[in-house]
Amino acid sequence: MNDLEFRRTLKIDVTVVDVWVAQGWLIPEAHDGDREFRDDDVARARLILDLTRDMGVNDAGVDLIMDLVDQIHGLRGTLRDMLGAMEQQDDDVRRRLRRKLDTLSSAHVG
C-alpha cells in the first residue's frame, strides 16, 4: 500500500509517518522514491499507536518495545528453523533431542 493509503488506514499525518521511519520503527520498501507499506508495517504502526496514544509510552519506551518485538520475532524464526532441522533428522536423533529438551524444560520449571 502506498503512503497515502497507509496514512488513511491509520488516520495519521505524514509527519507522524516521517518520524516513525526516521526512528526506525517502520522500514517501508522504497520504489522509485515512493514508500510502500506491507501488512506487517500496518500491524507495527497500530502497535505504536496503542503504545503512544492509549498507553502514554514515550519515544524511548517505544524504541525499547519495538526492539524487543523485533528480537522476539527473530527468535521465533530461529526456533522455527531449528524445529525444521530437527524434523529432518532420523528417528533416533529426534528422540534424543526431545529427551534432552524435556530434561532442560523440567530443570527450568522448578
All heavy atoms as an XYZ file, in Angstrom:
882
protein
N       0.849     -1.158      0.000
C       0.000      0.000      0.000
C       0.899      1.226      0.000
O       1.972      1.213      0.584
C      -0.969     -0.078      1.181
C      -0.692      0.730      2.391
S      -1.836      0.607      3.821
C      -2.644     -0.936      3.678
N       0.456      2.263     -0.665
C       1.286      3.457     -0.770
C       1.159      4.307      0.494
O       0.386      4.006      1.399
C       0.957      4.253     -2.035
C      -0.424      4.872     -2.010
O      -0.969      5.215     -0.971
N      -1.008      5.027     -3.188
N       1.909      5.394      0.514
C       1.983      6.267      1.685
C       0.606      6.818      2.065
O       0.225      6.800      3.235
C       2.964      7.401      1.383
C       3.459      8.090      2.621
O       4.468      7.633      3.174
O       2.823      9.082      3.036
N      -0.133      7.313      1.089
C      -1.449      7.898      1.356
C      -2.423      6.865      1.906
O      -3.123      7.124      2.895
C      -2.012      8.534      0.074
C      -3.382      9.199      0.200
C      -3.345     10.332      1.215
C      -3.848      9.704     -1.162
N      -2.454      5.682      1.307
C      -3.336      4.614      1.798
C      -2.968      4.222      3.225
O      -3.842      3.994      4.062
C      -3.246      3.393      0.885
C      -3.779      3.612     -0.508
C      -3.390      2.492     -1.468
O      -2.293      1.933     -1.331
O      -4.203      2.200     -2.363
N      -1.685      4.152      3.486
C      -1.196      3.802      4.822
C      -1.677      4.818      5.852
O      -2.228      4.461      6.892
C       0.337      3.737      4.794
C       0.979      3.332      6.082
C       0.975      2.010      6.499
C       1.615      4.278      6.883
C       1.580      1.626      7.682
C       2.227      3.904      8.071
C       2.209      2.577      8.464
N      -1.491      6.109      5.541
C      -1.895      7.161      6.471
C      -3.404      7.199      6.659
O      -3.885      7.404      7.766
C      -1.376      8.518      5.999
C       0.135      8.639      6.170
C       0.662     10.016      5.811
N       0.673     10.202      4.369
C      -0.037     11.121      3.713
N      -0.828     11.948      4.369
N       0.048     11.234      2.407
N      -4.149      6.982      5.592
C      -5.623      6.983      5.706
C      -6.103      5.792      6.538
O      -7.025      5.923      7.333
C      -6.263      6.942      4.322
C      -6.245      8.279      3.634
C      -6.982      8.227      2.323
N      -7.004      9.544      1.705
C      -7.281      9.757      0.450
N      -7.579      8.755     -0.365
N      -7.277     10.974     -0.038
N      -5.472      4.646      6.339
C      -5.849      3.451      7.106
C      -5.681      3.697      8.594
O      -6.527      3.295      9.401
C      -4.990      2.242      6.672
O      -5.251      1.971      5.297
C      -5.281      1.015      7.506
N      -4.599      4.367      8.957
C      -4.270      4.584     10.362
C      -4.754      5.930     10.905
O      -4.633      6.182     12.099
C      -2.765      4.463     10.564
C      -2.213      3.076     10.237
C      -0.710      3.122     10.073
C      -2.619      2.083     11.297
N      -5.237      6.780      9.989
C      -5.695      8.125     10.380
C      -4.575      8.912     11.067
O      -4.744      9.442     12.177
C      -6.932      8.038     11.262
C      -8.125      7.399     10.582
C      -9.303      7.308     11.536
C     -10.514      6.722     10.866
N     -10.553      5.277     10.780
N      -3.424      8.957     10.396
C      -2.279      9.694     10.922
C      -1.734     10.638      9.853
O      -1.959     10.446      8.654
C      -1.158      8.753     11.422
C      -0.691      7.801     10.308
C      -1.589      7.998     12.655
C       0.464      6.911     10.698
N      -1.002     11.629     10.287
C      -0.428     12.647      9.423
C       0.911     12.176      8.851
O       1.589     11.334      9.452
C      -0.234     13.927     10.254
C       0.162     15.096      9.402
O      -0.699     15.622      8.672
O       1.350     15.479      9.467
N       1.288     12.745      7.728
C       2.546     12.372      7.080
C       3.738     12.636      7.996
O       4.712     11.876      7.985
C       2.719     13.066      5.710
C       2.901     14.570      5.868
C       3.872     12.466      4.925
N       3.676     13.679      8.809
C       4.803     13.959      9.708
C       4.986     12.857     10.741
O       6.115     12.561     11.136
C       4.626     15.324     10.417
O       3.384     15.334     11.113
C       4.668     16.476      9.428
N       3.886     12.253     11.155
C       3.966     11.133     12.098
C       4.690      9.964     11.450
O       5.596      9.366     12.046
C       2.551     10.716     12.581
C       2.613      9.438     13.402
C       1.891     11.839     13.357
N       4.320      9.657     10.221
C       4.974      8.560      9.494
C       6.455      8.870      9.316
O       7.313      7.995      9.508
C       4.297      8.296      8.133
C       5.034      7.199      7.372
C       2.837      7.949      8.313
N       6.762     10.108      8.957
C       8.165     10.506      8.766
C       8.983     10.289     10.044
O      10.109      9.794      9.993
C       8.258     11.968      8.332
C       7.743     12.212      6.931
O       7.607     11.233      6.148
O       7.465     13.388      6.601
N       8.406     10.636     11.187
C       9.104     10.452     12.469
C       9.310      8.975     12.736
O      10.410      8.545     13.133
C       8.330     11.126     13.625
C       8.874     10.693     14.987
C       8.362     12.638     13.478
N       8.282      8.164     12.540
C       8.384      6.734     12.796
C       9.440      6.088     11.906
O      10.171      5.209     12.349
C       7.037      6.059     12.610
C       6.011      6.430     13.640
C       6.191      7.226     14.743
C       4.661      6.027     13.661
N       5.020      7.341     15.440
C       4.054      6.616     14.804
C       3.876      5.236     12.830
C       2.723      6.425     15.127
C       2.545      5.042     13.162
C       1.970      5.630     14.295
N       9.502      6.518     10.644
C      10.516      5.983      9.730
C      11.903      6.452     10.172
O      12.857      5.662     10.205
C      10.206      6.374      8.268
C      11.367      6.037      7.348
C       8.916      5.691      7.791
N      12.016      7.728     10.532
C      13.308      8.260     11.000
C      13.777      7.545     12.257
O      14.983      7.303     12.435
C      13.192      9.766     11.255
N      12.854      7.190     13.156
C      13.185      6.474     14.388
C      13.569      5.014     14.112
O      14.118      4.343     14.974
C      11.997      6.490     15.358
C      11.676      7.854     15.904
C      12.608      8.249     17.036
O      13.670      7.680     17.246
N      12.218      9.264     17.771
N      13.220      4.513     12.924
C      13.488      3.113     12.599
C      12.389      2.182     13.070
O      12.540      0.962     13.020
N      11.267      2.739     13.528
C      10.150      1.906     13.980
C       9.429      1.273     12.811
O       8.849      0.198     12.943
C       9.163      2.723     14.800
C       9.752      3.358     16.030
C      10.931      3.018     16.648
C       9.210      4.436     16.774
N      11.137      3.832     17.738
C      10.101      4.703     17.845
C       8.058      5.200     16.661
C       9.865      5.703     18.776
C       7.820      6.199     17.595
C       8.714      6.442     18.637
N       9.464      1.930     11.670
C       8.915      1.397     10.418
C      10.009      1.470      9.368
O      10.739      2.459      9.304
C       7.715      2.217      9.929
C       6.459      2.209     10.773
C       5.436      3.167     10.166
C       5.870      0.813     10.860
N      10.091      0.429      8.549
C      11.063      0.427      7.456
C      10.318      0.012      6.184
O      10.323     -1.166      5.802
C      12.250     -0.511      7.743
C      12.892     -0.143      9.078
C      13.274     -0.458      6.609
C      13.954     -1.103      9.556
N       9.630      0.976      5.570
C       8.878      0.640      4.362
C       9.818      0.370      3.193
O      10.972      0.806      3.189
C       8.044      1.896      4.114
C       8.826      3.001      4.734
C       9.536      2.387      5.918
N       9.303     -0.351      2.220
C      10.059     -0.557      0.992
C      10.006      0.738      0.186
O       9.040      1.496      0.293
C       9.454     -1.703      0.193
C       9.581     -3.041      0.881
C       8.983     -4.172      0.063
O       8.725     -3.984     -1.140
O       8.770     -5.240      0.635
N      11.032      0.985     -0.595
C      11.072      2.182     -1.436
C      11.066      1.758     -2.898
O      11.845      0.894     -3.303
C      12.307      3.008     -1.125
N      10.148      2.348     -3.660
C      10.047      2.090     -5.101
C       9.979      3.425     -5.820
O       9.013      4.170     -5.663
C       8.796      1.255     -5.425
C       8.816     -0.109     -4.821
N       9.601     -1.125     -5.298
C       8.153     -0.624     -3.752
C       9.410     -2.210     -4.566
N       8.543     -1.928     -3.620
N      11.031      3.733     -6.577
C      11.096      4.992     -7.322
C      10.845      6.206     -6.424
O      10.136      7.140     -6.788
C      10.098      4.991     -8.490
C      10.379      3.884     -9.497
O      11.572      3.597     -9.731
O       9.411      3.320    -10.023
N      11.414      6.180     -5.222
C      11.276      7.286     -4.298
C       9.997      7.297     -3.495
O       9.814      8.146     -2.625
N       9.082      6.388     -3.764
C       7.824      6.305     -3.028
C       7.901      5.193     -1.987
O       8.479      4.140     -2.237
C       6.652      6.028     -3.973
C       6.420      7.155     -4.950
O       6.612      8.325     -4.565
O       6.039      6.869     -6.104
N       7.298      5.435     -0.843
C       7.266      4.423      0.203
C       6.115      3.455     -0.052
O       5.020      3.862     -0.412
C       7.081      5.061      1.581
C       8.231      5.952      1.979
C       8.121      6.435      3.395
N       7.099      7.462      3.561
C       7.148      8.412      4.490
N       8.171      8.472      5.320
N       6.196      9.296      4.603
N       6.388      2.181      0.158
C       5.373      1.134      0.075
C       5.332      0.408      1.407
O       6.365     -0.023      1.917
C       5.699      0.142     -1.049
C       5.463      0.686     -2.440
C       3.992      0.877     -2.768
O       3.162      0.049     -2.335
O       3.666      1.870     -3.425
N       4.135      0.273      1.952
C       3.957     -0.357      3.250
C       3.280     -1.713      3.098
O       2.377     -1.879      2.280
C       3.122      0.554      4.155
C       3.808      1.850      4.477
C       3.624      2.968      3.682
C       4.655      1.946      5.575
C       4.261      4.163      3.967
C       5.295      3.142      5.874
C       5.094      4.252      5.067
N       3.735     -2.663      3.895
C       3.181     -4.019      3.890
C       2.225     -4.184      5.083
O       2.125     -3.306      5.928
C       4.317     -5.041      3.979
C       5.328     -4.941      2.837
C       6.565     -5.815      3.080
N       7.171     -5.662      4.393
C       8.099     -4.770      4.707
N       8.555     -3.930      3.816
N       8.602     -4.720      5.924
N       1.574     -5.332      5.121
C       0.651     -5.614      6.225
C       1.361     -5.579      7.575
O       0.793     -5.114      8.566
C      -0.032     -6.973      6.034
C      -1.027     -6.969      4.891
O      -1.459     -5.876      4.469
O      -1.384     -8.066      4.425
N       2.615     -6.061      7.621
C       3.318     -6.041      8.903
C       3.669     -4.617      9.327
O       3.753     -4.326     10.519
C       4.544     -6.961      8.903
C       5.568     -6.624      7.842
O       5.195     -6.109      6.784
O       6.764     -6.899      8.076
N       3.823     -3.694      8.364
C       4.024     -2.284      8.709
C       2.765     -1.709      9.364
O       2.846     -0.933     10.315
C       4.371     -1.454      7.466
C       5.704     -1.826      6.863
O       6.676     -2.007      7.626
O       5.785     -1.924      5.622
N       1.611     -2.086      8.832
C       0.345     -1.635      9.421
C       0.217     -2.170     10.849
O      -0.160     -1.431     11.768
C      -0.863     -2.066      8.555
C      -2.177     -1.727      9.236
C      -0.794     -1.428      7.173
N       0.558     -3.430     11.050
C       0.482     -4.021     12.391
C       1.430     -3.305     13.351
O       1.060     -2.996     14.495
C       0.803     -5.514     12.334
N       2.649     -3.021     12.901
C       3.615     -2.301     13.738
C       3.094     -0.902     14.063
O       3.192     -0.434     15.195
C       4.973     -2.207     13.052
C       5.741     -3.508     13.033
C       7.060     -3.359     12.262
N       8.032     -2.543     12.972
C       8.902     -3.003     13.864
N       8.916     -4.293     14.164
N       9.765     -2.193     14.443
N       2.537     -0.240     13.061
C       2.022      1.117     13.261
C       0.865      1.113     14.265
O       0.772      2.004     15.114
C       1.580      1.714     11.935
N       0.006      0.116     14.182
C      -1.100      0.025     15.146
C      -0.565     -0.194     16.568
O      -1.093      0.358     17.531
C      -2.067     -1.080     14.736
C      -2.912     -0.665     13.552
C      -4.056     -1.613     13.298
N      -4.921     -1.061     12.275
C      -5.290     -1.697     11.183
N      -4.907     -2.947     10.966
N      -6.075     -1.111     10.297
N       0.485     -0.996     16.687
C       1.114     -1.186     17.992
C       1.687      0.142     18.489
O       1.502      0.510     19.653
C       2.208     -2.253     17.920
C       3.056     -2.432     19.178
C       2.194     -2.823     20.382
C       4.151     -3.470     18.935
N       2.365      0.866     17.626
C       2.939      2.160     18.007
C       1.838      3.115     18.453
O       1.974      3.818     19.463
C       3.761      2.756     16.852
C       4.990      1.879     16.561
C       4.196      4.189     17.183
C       5.666      2.171     15.232
N       0.728      3.131     17.724
C      -0.397      3.986     18.112
C      -0.949      3.579     19.478
O      -1.237      4.436     20.316
C      -1.504      3.927     17.064
C      -1.246      4.698     15.778
C      -2.341      4.403     14.754
C      -1.141      6.195     16.050
N      -1.102      2.282     19.702
C      -1.577      1.804     21.002
C      -0.628      2.248     22.119
O      -1.068      2.707     23.183
C      -1.695      0.278     21.029
C      -2.883     -0.246     20.242
O      -3.779      0.542     19.893
O      -2.903     -1.467     19.976
N       0.656      2.096     21.860
C       1.643      2.452     22.876
C       1.643      3.944     23.177
O       1.669      4.345     24.344
C       3.045      2.016     22.430
C       3.286      0.512     22.329
C       4.610      0.241     21.628
C       3.249     -0.138     23.700
N       1.622      4.767     22.129
C       1.764      6.211     22.324
C       0.452      6.886     22.701
O       0.420      7.722     23.598
C       2.344      6.878     21.065
O       1.528      6.582     19.928
C       3.769      6.403     20.813
N      -0.624      6.534     22.044
C      -1.909      7.203     22.300
C      -2.628      6.618     23.509
O      -3.072      7.348     24.380
C      -2.826      7.080     21.086
C      -2.443      7.964     19.936
C      -3.471      7.858     18.837
N      -3.069      8.650     17.674
C      -3.644      8.548     16.494
N      -4.637      7.708     16.295
N      -3.221      9.301     15.484
N      -2.763      5.303     23.522
C      -3.587      4.667     24.551
C      -2.843      4.440     25.859
O      -3.431      4.511     26.932
C      -4.132      3.323     24.048
C      -5.026      3.487     22.822
O      -5.530      4.610     22.587
O      -5.220      2.503     22.092
N      -1.541      4.138     25.770
C      -0.790      3.791     26.977
C       0.155      4.890     27.445
O       0.759      4.772     28.505
C      -0.005      2.502     26.738
C      -0.887      1.313     26.463
S       0.127     -0.148     26.175
C      -0.990     -1.111     25.180
N       0.331      5.924     26.619
C       1.179      7.041     27.017
C       2.665      6.735     27.058
O       3.413      7.400     27.771
N       3.110      5.761     26.291
C       4.529      5.402     26.265
C       5.298      6.479     25.493
O       4.876      6.913     24.424
C       4.730      4.013     25.614
C       6.206      3.666     25.500
C       3.976      2.943     26.405
N       6.435      6.922     26.046
C       7.243      7.934     25.365
C       8.133      7.290     24.292
O       8.171      6.071     24.154
C       8.071      8.745     26.370
C       9.105      7.906     27.092
O       9.478      6.816     26.678
N       9.582      8.428     28.221
N       8.841      8.127     23.538
C       9.663      7.636     22.422
C      10.707      6.614     22.859
O      10.924      5.614     22.177
C      10.355      8.794     21.703
C       9.406      9.610     20.847
O       8.209      9.264     20.778
O       9.866     10.599     20.236
N      11.353      6.868     23.996
C      12.363      5.918     24.481
C      11.729      4.567     24.793
O      12.306      3.511     24.503
C      13.068      6.480     25.716
N      10.533      4.602     25.363
C       9.822      3.358     25.643
C       9.425      2.628     24.381
O       9.534      1.400     24.294
N       8.964      3.374     23.379
C       8.604      2.755     22.098
C       9.841      2.141     21.460
O       9.782      1.025     20.924
C       7.916      3.765     21.153
C       7.677      3.143     19.775
C       6.602      4.264     21.746
N      10.979      2.850     21.513
C      12.241      2.293     20.987
C      12.520      0.929     21.612
O      12.815     -0.041     20.914
C      13.428      3.212     21.308
C      13.631      4.311     20.304
O      13.184      4.172     19.146
O      14.257      5.318     20.674
N      12.446      0.873     22.933
C      12.735     -0.359     23.662
C      11.742     -1.455     23.286
O      12.135     -2.586     22.994
C      12.702     -0.104     25.170
C      12.884     -1.328     26.056
C      14.266     -1.927     25.866
C      12.651     -0.961     27.508
N      10.475     -1.135     23.282
C       9.438     -2.135     22.992
C       9.570     -2.656     21.569
O       9.497     -3.871     21.336
C       8.042     -1.547     23.254
C       7.861     -1.317     24.758
C       6.950     -2.445     22.688
C       6.672     -0.436     25.119
N       9.811     -1.771     20.611
C       9.942     -2.220     19.220
C      11.184     -3.089     19.051
O      11.173     -4.062     18.304
C       9.958     -1.023     18.260
C       8.674     -0.191     18.292
S       7.141     -1.129     18.140
C       7.199     -1.621     16.440
N      12.259     -2.747     19.766
C      13.463     -3.579     19.725
C      13.168     -4.970     20.285
O      13.581     -5.982     19.707
C      14.594     -2.913     20.514
C      15.895     -3.695     20.428
O      16.334     -4.010     19.301
O      16.461     -4.013     21.493
N      12.436     -5.022     21.393
C      12.085     -6.320     21.978
C      11.171     -7.120     21.058
O      11.340     -8.339     20.911
C      11.429     -6.121     23.348
C      12.350     -5.589     24.444
C      11.543     -5.233     25.684
C      13.449     -6.590     24.771
N      10.211     -6.454     20.414
C       9.330     -7.131     19.451
C      10.167     -7.725     18.321
O       9.950     -8.871     17.903
C       8.258     -6.153     18.911
C       7.562     -6.710     17.679
C       7.245     -5.823     19.997
N      11.121     -6.950     17.813
C      11.987     -7.452     16.732
C      12.826     -8.638     17.191
O      13.019     -9.599     16.440
C      12.895     -6.334     16.207
C      12.113     -5.256     15.466
O      10.961     -5.518     15.041
O      12.652     -4.135     15.326
N      13.333     -8.581     18.425
C      14.107     -9.699     18.953
C      13.244    -10.951     19.070
O      13.688    -12.051     18.716
C      14.701     -9.344     20.313
C      15.853     -8.376     20.241
C      16.435     -8.102     21.613
O      16.558     -8.996     22.441
N      16.790     -6.846     21.859
N      12.040    -10.797     19.576
C      11.132    -11.947     19.697
C      10.831    -12.527     18.321
O      10.842    -13.750     18.133
C       9.835    -11.544     20.435
C      10.142    -11.273     21.903
C       8.767    -12.629     20.295
C       9.002    -10.603     22.656
N      10.577    -11.659     17.374
C      10.300    -12.123     16.009
C      11.494    -12.913     15.460
O      11.333    -13.983     14.868
C       9.979    -10.931     15.106
C       9.652    -11.300     13.711
N       8.479    -11.914     13.352
C      10.372    -11.170     12.573
C       8.478    -12.136     12.053
N       9.618    -11.701     11.563
N      12.700    -12.396     15.690
C      13.908    -13.093     15.241
C      14.081    -14.443     15.924
O      14.443    -15.435     15.287
N      13.823    -14.481     17.218
C      13.937    -15.733     17.963
C      12.920    -16.769     17.484
O      13.226    -17.958     17.402
C      13.765    -15.485     19.461
C      14.924    -14.769     20.142
C      14.528    -14.337     21.554
C      16.162    -15.645     20.164
N      11.710    -16.310     17.160
C      10.689    -17.231     16.655
C      11.126    -17.827     15.315
O      10.935    -19.019     15.065
C       9.352    -16.516     16.499
C       8.708    -16.202     17.840
C       7.408    -15.464     17.698
N       6.420    -16.346     17.102
C       5.260    -15.943     16.632
N       4.934    -14.664     16.670
N       4.413    -16.808     16.124
N      11.753    -17.005     14.468
C      12.256    -17.512     13.193
C      13.366    -18.534     13.389
O      13.398    -19.570     12.727
N      14.251    -18.243     14.329
C      15.338    -19.180     14.635
C      14.780    -20.491     15.173
O      15.219    -21.579     14.768
C      16.311    -18.553     15.653
O      16.858    -17.361     15.085
C      17.426    -19.519     16.015
N      13.817    -20.404     16.067
C      13.196    -21.607     16.625
C      12.503    -22.417     15.526
O      12.626    -23.644     15.482
C      12.197    -21.238     17.713
C      11.479    -22.392     18.403
C      12.466    -23.358     19.032
C      10.505    -21.860     19.440
N      11.808    -21.737     14.635
C      11.146    -22.423     13.523
C      12.179    -23.156     12.650
O      11.977    -24.303     12.262
C      10.346    -21.405     12.708
C       9.440    -21.967     11.677
C       8.541    -20.924     10.989
N       9.087    -19.585     10.896
C       8.687    -18.543     11.642
N       7.755    -18.699     12.560
N       9.235    -17.347     11.484
N      13.305    -22.499     12.380
C      14.377    -23.136     11.595
C      14.955    -24.346     12.320
O      15.210    -25.393     11.713
C      15.504    -22.135     11.303
C      15.089    -21.017     10.359
O      14.034    -21.146      9.684
O      15.812    -20.003     10.309
N      15.156    -24.203     13.633
C      15.708    -25.320     14.412
C      14.752    -26.501     14.437
O      15.173    -27.655     14.297
C      16.027    -24.861     15.833
C      17.235    -23.942     15.917
S      17.554    -23.326     17.574
C      17.779    -24.834     18.476
N      13.470    -26.222     14.605
C      12.489    -27.309     14.607
C      12.412    -27.993     13.248
O      12.286    -29.216     13.169
C      11.109    -26.782     15.024
C      10.985    -26.378     16.489
C       9.639    -25.695     16.736
C      11.153    -27.573     17.399
N      12.520    -27.200     12.185
C      12.538    -27.779     10.844
C      13.748    -28.676     10.631
O      13.641    -29.774     10.071
N      14.914    -28.224     11.115
C      16.126    -29.038     11.000
C      16.010    -30.295     11.848
O      16.441    -31.381     11.442
C      17.349    -28.217     11.427
N      15.409    -30.167     13.020
C      15.224    -31.323     13.896
C      14.330    -32.363     13.234
O      14.615    -33.564     13.295
C      14.601    -30.865     15.218
C      14.442    -31.951     16.245
S      13.810    -31.219     17.779
C      12.655    -32.488     18.246
N      13.264    -31.929     12.608
C      12.334    -32.862     11.963
C      12.965    -33.584     10.774
O      12.488    -34.639     10.364
C      11.059    -32.138     11.533
C      10.179    -31.731     12.695
C       9.810    -32.903     13.598
O       9.435    -33.972     13.082
O       9.910    -32.747     14.829
N      14.040    -33.066     10.234
C      14.723    -33.714      9.119
C      15.707    -34.791      9.569
O      16.255    -35.518      8.747
C      15.458    -32.670      8.266
C      14.512    -31.727      7.549
C      15.240    -30.645      6.799
O      16.467    -30.604      6.761
N      14.480    -29.741      6.204
N      15.906    -34.899     10.881
C      16.837    -35.897     11.412
C      16.146    -37.257     11.505
O      14.927    -37.354     11.484
C      17.329    -35.457     12.792
C      18.009    -34.108     12.809
C      19.176    -34.030     11.852
O      20.048    -34.909     11.855
N      19.205    -33.003     11.026
N      16.966    -38.288     11.644
C      16.368    -39.626     11.763
C      15.694    -39.775     13.133
O      15.879    -38.956     14.028
C      17.401    -40.729     11.511
C      18.538    -40.736     12.526
O      18.250    -40.702     13.731
O      19.710    -40.778     12.100
N      14.896    -40.824     13.271
C      14.078    -41.016     14.471
C      14.898    -41.036     15.753
O      14.494    -40.460     16.765
C      13.267    -42.319     14.363
C      12.143    -42.214     13.359
O      11.754    -41.078     13.013
O      11.657    -43.270     12.914
N      16.054    -41.705     15.735
C      16.872    -41.802     16.942
C      17.349    -40.420     17.388
O      17.299    -40.097     18.580
C      18.064    -42.732     16.690
C      18.906    -42.926     17.937
O      18.318    -43.267     18.987
O      20.127    -42.693     17.867
N      17.809    -39.623     16.457
C      18.285    -38.279     16.793
C      17.128    -37.436     17.331
O      17.272    -36.732     18.337
C      18.932    -37.599     15.562
C      19.253    -36.137     15.839
C      20.187    -38.353     15.139
N      15.961    -37.506     16.715
C      14.797    -36.744     17.181
C      14.406    -37.151     18.597
O      14.103    -36.298     19.436
C      13.606    -36.919     16.230
C      13.766    -36.127     14.947
C      12.458    -35.940     14.218
N      11.678    -37.142     14.052
C      11.630    -37.882     12.944
N      12.328    -37.535     11.889
N      10.874    -38.951     12.889
N      14.413    -38.457     18.882
C      14.082    -38.932     20.227
C      15.071    -38.394     21.260
O      14.676    -37.938     22.335
C      14.050    -40.466     20.266
C      12.712    -41.071     19.880
C      12.650    -42.556     20.234
N      13.628    -43.357     19.510
C      13.461    -43.817     18.263
N      12.350    -43.566     17.605
N      14.388    -44.550     17.678
N      16.357    -38.460     20.938
C      17.377    -37.964     21.869
C      17.221    -36.462     22.096
O      17.338    -35.984     23.230
C      18.779    -38.289     21.361
C      19.117    -39.770     21.465
C      20.588    -40.062     21.228
N      21.270    -39.073     20.408
C      21.991    -39.361     19.309
N      22.143    -40.612     18.917
N      22.578    -38.418     18.629
N      16.956    -35.713     21.046
C      16.752    -34.270     21.182
C      15.527    -33.961     22.045
O      15.572    -33.092     22.916
C      16.592    -33.606     19.810
C      17.873    -33.462     18.987
C      17.547    -33.040     17.566
C      18.806    -32.454     19.645
N      14.439    -34.692     21.820
C      13.231    -34.470     22.625
C      13.474    -34.785     24.100
O      13.004    -34.062     24.980
C      12.071    -35.301     22.068
C      11.500    -34.729     20.801
C      10.212    -35.424     20.387
N       9.781    -34.917     19.109
C       9.726    -35.631     17.996
N      10.066    -36.909     18.003
N       9.332    -35.096     16.869
N      14.196    -35.870     24.363
C      14.516    -36.226     25.761
C      15.345    -35.114     26.405
O      15.099    -34.724     27.547
C      15.244    -37.562     25.830
C      14.337    -38.773     25.922
C      15.075    -40.017     26.401
N      16.263    -40.329     25.616
C      16.280    -41.118     24.522
N      15.164    -41.675     24.096
N      17.394    -41.348     23.883
N      16.333    -34.632     25.683
C      17.189    -33.569     26.213
C      16.379    -32.297     26.464
O      16.524    -31.652     27.509
C      18.337    -33.286     25.245
C      19.321    -32.275     25.756
C      20.017    -32.760     27.008
C      21.095    -31.803     27.438
N      21.736    -32.215     28.683
N      15.505    -31.949     25.533
C      14.661    -30.768     25.710
C      13.714    -30.936     26.891
O      13.490    -29.995     27.656
C      13.868    -30.472     24.434
C      14.684    -29.912     23.267
C      13.841    -29.874     22.006
C      15.241    -28.543     23.601
N      13.151    -32.129     27.058
C      12.285    -32.402     28.203
C      13.055    -32.240     29.513
O      12.546    -31.673     30.482
C      11.681    -33.806     28.124
C      10.603    -33.920     27.065
O      10.102    -32.877     26.600
O      10.274    -35.064     26.691
N      14.290    -32.737     29.539
C      15.133    -32.623     30.731
C      15.415    -31.154     31.038
O      15.311    -30.727     32.191
C      16.465    -33.377     30.525
O      16.173    -34.749     30.243
C      17.352    -33.276     31.756
N      15.754    -30.392     30.022
C      16.029    -28.964     30.217
C      14.783    -28.223     30.660
O      14.853    -27.344     31.538
C      16.586    -28.357     28.928
C      17.976    -28.824     28.518
C      18.314    -28.319     27.140
C      19.016    -28.397     29.540
N      13.642    -28.549     30.081
C      12.381    -27.893     30.450
C      12.036    -28.181     31.900
O      11.588    -27.302     32.632
C      11.236    -28.350     29.559
O      11.437    -27.900     28.250
N      12.217    -29.426     32.320
C      11.927    -29.792     33.707
C      12.819    -29.046     34.680
O      12.386    -28.656     35.755
C      12.114    -31.302     33.904
O      11.207    -32.018     33.094
N      14.073    -28.836     34.318
C      15.014    -28.154     35.180
C      14.632    -26.673     35.343
O      14.861    -26.089     36.402
C      16.434    -28.260     34.618
N      14.019    -26.070     34.306
C      13.659    -24.655     34.375
C      12.338    -24.415     35.071
O      12.083    -23.319     35.538
C      13.610    -24.051     32.961
C      14.947    -23.981     32.319
N      15.900    -23.087     32.710
C      15.488    -24.710     31.307
C      16.994    -23.249     31.965
N      16.769    -24.229     31.120
N      11.495    -25.429     35.161
C      10.186    -25.269     35.783
C      10.297    -25.132     37.291
O       9.621    -24.330     37.910
C       9.240    -26.459     35.413
C       7.963    -26.406     36.210
C       8.976    -26.466     33.931
N      11.160    -25.911     37.888
C      11.273    -25.945     39.350
C      11.949    -24.768     39.868
O      11.728    -24.029     40.688
